[in-house]
Amino acid sequence: MKNVLVLYYTQSGQLEEIARTIAKPLLEDAEVSVTFCNIEMVKPFPFPWKKASFFDAFPESFLQIPSEIHAPSQYVLSKKYDLVILAYQVWYLSPSIPINSFLKSEFAKPLLENTPVVTVIGCRNMWALAQEKMKALLVATGAKLVGNIALVDRHINHVSVITIVEWMFTGKKEKFLGIFPRPGVSDKDIAESSKFGTVILNHLKADSFTSLQTELVANDAVEIRPFLIEMDKKANKMFKIWANIIVKKTTSRPAWLKGFNIYLLVAIWVMSPIVYILHLFTYPLKYASIKRGKSYYSGV
Ligand SMILES: Cc1cc2nc3c(=O)[nH]c(=O)nc-3n(C[C@H](O)[C@H](O)[C@H](O)COP(=O)(O)O)c2cc1C
């Protein structure tokens, strides 16, 4: 009998749906026991978000400052697992506060130490550098990262910005104004993600995860868009400055968060199109490093 733990946090339910779909082939196998664990915050984040709370989550998300979580049940904590599937969302280019809080809590090490972990990301589209931060968090718990699956909104970057904001602020995963595409990960991509569960199951039963990521990648588990990685790197540098200033503010914090809001609008709607044009022109010159980056970020 193999024991698998599926850990996740979700606000809209999207990440739970993804985690459960991926876990389906494991659930259907008589030799595998699957336990689900939803990470819960002592002070829950609102959903749908209000604009102020959405930006208020920025400094602590980016600086990876944990908050208190509820202890997972005794049932979850009492078992030793052969594999952990850790499903997380990206908040401000970093693993979300609930996931970061779990990984920095006293509960993470006993559950993850010396245990193979497959990370599953469900986000808008910018996850590459968040996964680098995830790698460091997993190393600190003694976990062994063996696979990564990233499900994203496949629409044009700026379209997904508009639709996700609408989704986060209304709580409705619907076509904005009836003309925009539905936000988030598509139903098709979610439904098809059970194929990753089948790949994981085969490796679990073979007691070897050595070639798991290669096989996941061959099944389109990750799609690397070089422009998004370039933006992710640039934005990380700027977010670091903003977050470190804002986190030290007390009474002037709301005003600084408004300033960050304006910066973000300018970065997305003015700077990013310019970076995109430059990216296209310099693409042939940077081809070799882009290729190296693609291979690196596809791996674990
Ligand atoms: C505060 C906040 C910040 C976010 N930042 C990012 C981000 O930097 N990159 C990204 O691809 N998605 C980002 N997202 C989208 C989430 O990763 C995720 O797709 C969405 O919140 C739905 O997840 P759920 O399962 O918790 O509902 C953000 C969402 C929130 C609420």
The ligand as a MOL file (V3000), in Angstrom:
LIG
                    3D

  0  0  0     0  0            999 V3000
M  V30 BEGIN CTAB
M  V30 COUNTS 31 33 0 0 0
M  V30 BEGIN ATOM
M  V30 1 C -3.0790 38.4360 -4.1410 0
M  V30 2 C -2.9040 37.6400 -5.4170 0
M  V30 3 C -1.7410 37.7570 -6.1450 0
M  V30 4 C -1.5410 36.9870 -7.2990 0
M  V30 5 N -0.3400 37.0770 -7.9670 0
M  V30 6 C -0.1170 36.2620 -9.0280 0
M  V30 7 C 1.1700 36.2500 -9.6740 0
M  V30 8 O 2.1090 36.9500 -9.2750 0
M  V30 9 N 1.3450 35.4360 -10.7400 0
M  V30 10 C 0.3440 34.6300 -11.2190 0
M  V30 11 O 0.5580 33.9450 -12.2080 0
M  V30 12 N -0.8790 34.5850 -10.6100 0
M  V30 13 C -1.1270 35.3630 -9.5220 0
M  V30 14 N -2.3490 35.3230 -8.8790 0
M  V30 15 C -3.3710 34.3180 -9.2960 0
M  V30 16 C -3.2910 33.0750 -8.3790 0
M  V30 17 O -2.0450 32.4290 -8.5630 0
M  V30 18 C -4.4010 32.0550 -8.6040 0
M  V30 19 O -4.4250 31.6120 -9.9180 0
M  V30 20 C -5.7670 32.5550 -8.2800 0
M  V30 21 O -5.7260 33.2780 -7.0800 0
M  V30 22 C -6.7920 31.4140 -8.1450 0
M  V30 23 O -6.3660 30.4960 -7.1470 0
M  V30 24 P -7.3300 29.8080 -6.0840 0
M  V30 25 O -7.3250 28.3360 -6.3880 0
M  V30 26 O -6.7770 30.0980 -4.7300 0
M  V30 27 O -8.6960 30.4060 -6.2590 0
M  V30 28 C -2.5780 36.1080 -7.7380 0
M  V30 29 C -3.7670 36.0200 -7.0090 0
M  V30 30 C -3.9280 36.7630 -5.8670 0
M  V30 31 C -5.2080 36.6100 -5.0860 0
M  V30 END ATOM
M  V30 BEGIN BOND
M  V30 1 1 1 2
M  V30 2 1 2 3
M  V30 3 2 2 30
M  V30 4 2 3 4
M  V30 5 1 4 5
M  V30 6 1 4 28
M  V30 7 2 5 6
M  V30 8 1 6 7
M  V30 9 1 6 13
M  V30 10 2 7 8
M  V30 11 1 7 9
M  V30 12 1 9 10
M  V30 13 2 10 11
M  V30 14 1 10 12
M  V30 15 2 12 13
M  V30 16 1 13 14
M  V30 17 1 14 15
M  V30 18 1 14 28
M  V30 19 1 15 16
M  V30 20 1 16 17
M  V30 21 1 16 18
M  V30 22 1 18 19
M  V30 23 1 18 20
M  V30 24 1 20 21
M  V30 25 1 20 22
M  V30 26 1 22 23
M  V30 27 1 23 24
M  V30 28 2 24 25
M  V30 29 1 24 26
M  V30 30 1 24 27
M  V30 31 2 28 29
M  V30 32 1 29 30
M  V30 33 1 30 31
M  V30 END BOND
M  V30 END CTAB
M  END
